[in-house]
């Protein structure tokens, strides 16, 4: 039997001359660390604010002052605080900028007693539950409006399967048609925008001066209308 370069190392059996097929090697893919974790929907600005207030009331001692200095507008520029409207130590009227879990910005008195603190904590939990139910109702209302606009049948309360739509398309060149289907899955929530995630900076009225500003020099009888705060040079009119 004549041996060629291809069959030089092959055996006498015909099957030995067949080259074995190379099977693709599958590398095991690493499982992502986030597997099994469901992404929670982002919370609205109102819920984040209520949760921050509730956490501050529960964890703070109430003796620390606001690091931003508070506000001394006395509810003239901002709304009256619905949680601690007045300081019982000095009588300062507090606006919404003065958070209830901080001390009074003027006399450093604790604004919340233990009884008021516990009742306020329960109040925050109730407000959070109401706000969540309100936003969920609004979300379902928007989804139902979108379905009504598309002409879809309303989904029963116990059904969670979204409606499926089919499209029949015809190719003008091949004269063949294809059927494609799609499903409109409503988005549960949208991520918070950059404007919502940033903390709004509000105008704070600074604390009054510790001293009363008054004129310390004797007024001039010849010039009772003069400005006593600054030294002025009066030039006689010619």
Secondary structure, DSSP 4 states (H G I P E B T S, - for coil): ----SSSSS--SSGGGGSPPPPPPPPPPPPPPTTTTPPPPPPPPHHHHHHHHHHHHHHH--S-SPPTT----STTSSSPBPSS--B-TTT--B-BTTS-TTSPPTTT------HHHHHHHHHHHHHHHHHHHHHHHHHHHHHHHHHHHHHTPPPPPTT--PPPEEEEEEE-TTT--EEEEEEE-PPPS--PPPHHHHSPPP---PPPPPSS-----SPPPSTTTTS-SSS--------
